Amino acid sequence: MRLDKWLWQARFFKSRTLAARYIEKSRCRLDGRVVDKPHTTVAPDMVLTFALGARVRVVRIVSLGTRRGPAAEARTLYDEIDPA
């Protein structure tokens, strides 16, 4: 699944376009390497690190969604990891 689509389905961004723009302009890390392409492929057990607002989010991708569901469903797509 594409990274921008996953971020949108996990409800980190309101639209897929916003997620794509964020990936292109900000420093996201996927398993420790910097990514700047929205079409980067993600899979379960990958670790995603990105700054959202004043907070750095570190999440482990648990599953790939099939739709953009309610917030409770979106929270099942990832596990929050506390940054060290």
Residue frames relative to the residue before (quaternion, step in Angstrom):
aa qw qx qy qz dx dy dz
M 1.0000 0.0000 0.0000 0.0000 0.00 0.00 0.00
R 0.5317 -0.6271 0.4712 0.3193 3.56 -1.13 0.67
L 0.5799 -0.6091 0.4270 0.3321 3.55 -1.12 0.74
D 0.6658 0.5014 -0.3213 0.4494 3.61 0.87 -0.85
K 0.6495 0.5088 -0.3175 0.4673 3.58 1.00 -0.74
W 0.6512 0.5115 -0.3198 0.4604 3.58 0.98 -0.82
L 0.6481 0.5145 -0.3213 0.4605 3.62 0.93 -0.86
W 0.6458 0.5063 -0.3098 0.4803 3.58 1.05 -0.74
Q 0.6827 0.4798 -0.2922 0.4673 3.60 0.89 -0.89
A 0.6789 0.4668 -0.2835 0.4907 3.59 1.11 -0.63
R 0.4439 -0.7519 0.3886 0.2941 3.56 1.39 0.15
F 0.3369 0.7053 -0.5440 0.3052 3.57 0.95 0.85
F 0.7745 0.1759 -0.0959 0.6000 3.60 1.24 -0.51
K 0.5443 -0.6522 0.4325 0.3023 3.57 -1.13 0.70
S 0.7969 0.0873 -0.0599 0.5947 3.58 1.14 -0.51
R 0.6040 -0.5634 0.4258 0.3694 3.52 -1.26 0.44
T 0.5967 0.5662 -0.3497 0.4484 3.58 1.12 -0.65
L 0.6521 0.5010 -0.3110 0.4766 3.60 0.95 -0.84
A 0.6371 0.5208 -0.3239 0.4669 3.58 1.01 -0.79
A 0.6584 0.5111 -0.3093 0.4579 3.60 0.94 -0.87
R 0.6580 0.5030 -0.3082 0.4681 3.59 0.94 -0.86
Y 0.6335 0.5346 -0.3288 0.4525 3.57 0.99 -0.83
I 0.6598 0.5105 -0.3086 0.4571 3.60 0.89 -0.92
E 0.6735 0.5050 -0.2974 0.4504 3.60 0.95 -0.84
K 0.7854 0.3633 -0.1749 0.4696 3.60 0.94 -0.83
S 0.7338 0.3800 -0.2234 0.5169 3.61 1.15 -0.42
R 0.5047 -0.6393 0.4883 0.3131 3.52 -1.30 0.24
C 0.0059 -0.7668 0.6399 -0.0504 3.54 -0.34 1.29
R 0.1595 -0.7695 0.6089 0.1076 3.55 -1.12 0.64
L 0.1040 -0.7647 0.6352 0.0318 3.50 -1.00 0.93
D 0.8156 -0.1184 -0.0048 0.5664 3.55 -0.40 1.29
G 0.7587 -0.4250 0.1939 0.4540 3.55 0.97 0.92
R 0.6955 0.4244 -0.3027 0.4946 3.61 1.15 -0.17
V 0.5123 -0.6593 0.4648 0.2946 3.54 -1.06 0.85
V 0.0847 -0.7772 0.6224 0.0370 3.54 -0.99 0.92
D 0.0442 -0.8052 0.5911 0.0173 3.57 -1.05 0.76
K 0.5972 0.5284 -0.3628 0.4822 3.57 1.26 0.40
P 0.4375 -0.7170 0.4757 0.2612 3.61 -0.70 1.02
H 0.6764 0.5028 -0.3014 0.4459 3.60 1.12 -0.53
T 0.3325 0.7423 -0.5122 0.2758 3.61 1.23 0.23
T 0.3989 -0.7393 0.4985 0.2138 3.55 -0.87 0.97
V 0.1250 -0.7728 0.6190 0.0630 3.56 -1.00 0.90
A 0.0799 -0.7743 0.6271 0.0285 3.53 -1.27 0.54
P 0.6547 -0.4967 0.3707 0.4326 3.59 -1.19 0.33
D 0.7939 0.2890 -0.2819 0.4547 3.54 -1.26 0.75
M 0.5008 0.5967 -0.4621 0.4238 3.63 1.19 0.26
V 0.3056 -0.7345 0.5775 0.1834 3.57 -1.18 0.64
L 0.1406 -0.7944 0.5903 0.0240 3.54 -0.79 1.13
T 0.0620 -0.7862 0.6148 -0.0008 3.57 -0.85 1.02
F 0.2088 0.7652 -0.5855 0.1675 3.57 -0.81 1.03
A 0.4249 -0.6790 0.5400 0.2585 3.55 -1.24 0.58
L 0.0057 -0.7782 0.6273 -0.0302 3.54 -0.86 1.00
G 0.7873 -0.0125 -0.0523 0.6142 3.54 -0.25 1.29
A 0.7649 -0.3057 0.2571 0.5053 3.57 -0.90 -0.94
R 0.6558 0.5248 -0.2848 0.4620 3.57 1.30 -0.01
V 0.3079 -0.7135 0.5960 0.2021 3.57 -1.08 0.74
R 0.1860 -0.7886 0.5807 0.0795 3.56 -0.71 1.12
V 0.0418 -0.7545 0.6549 0.0097 3.55 -0.98 0.91
V 0.0768 0.8154 -0.5630 0.1106 3.55 -0.46 1.23
R 0.2976 -0.7039 0.6137 0.1983 3.53 -1.21 0.65
I 0.3815 -0.7209 0.5320 0.2273 3.56 -0.76 1.04
V 0.2362 -0.7936 0.5517 0.1002 3.56 -0.65 1.18
S 0.7973 -0.1043 0.0947 0.5869 3.57 0.91 -0.90
L 0.4393 -0.6481 0.5510 0.2889 3.51 -1.36 0.27
G 0.3939 -0.7450 0.4898 0.2235 3.56 -0.77 0.98
T 0.3850 -0.6942 0.5520 0.2554 3.53 -1.30 0.29
R 0.7858 0.0608 -0.0293 0.6148 3.56 1.28 -0.35
R 0.4783 -0.6135 0.5247 0.3458 3.56 -1.32 0.13
G 0.0495 -0.8423 0.5359 -0.0301 3.52 -0.01 1.32
P 0.7542 -0.3431 0.2757 0.4874 3.56 -1.24 -0.37
A 0.7168 -0.4721 0.3081 0.4104 3.57 -1.29 0.39
A 0.6353 0.5351 -0.3391 0.4417 3.59 0.96 -0.79
E 0.6580 0.4872 -0.3001 0.4895 3.58 1.03 -0.76
A 0.6381 0.5405 -0.3225 0.4435 3.59 1.00 -0.79
R 0.6449 0.5347 -0.3264 0.4378 3.61 1.02 -0.72
T 0.6130 0.5465 -0.3574 0.4448 3.61 1.18 -0.32
L 0.5797 0.6079 -0.3711 0.3958 3.60 1.23 -0.19
Y 0.8087 0.1534 -0.0611 0.5646 3.60 1.19 -0.38
D 0.2740 -0.6957 0.6329 0.2010 3.53 -1.39 0.35
E 0.3958 -0.7072 0.5385 0.2305 3.55 -0.92 0.96
I 0.1324 -0.7639 0.6284 0.0634 3.57 -0.96 0.93
D 0.4049 -0.7078 0.5189 0.2564 3.58 -0.83 0.92
P 0.4134 -0.7031 0.5114 0.2706 3.59 -0.79 0.97
A 0.4758 -0.6988 0.4621 0.2678 3.55 -0.97 0.85
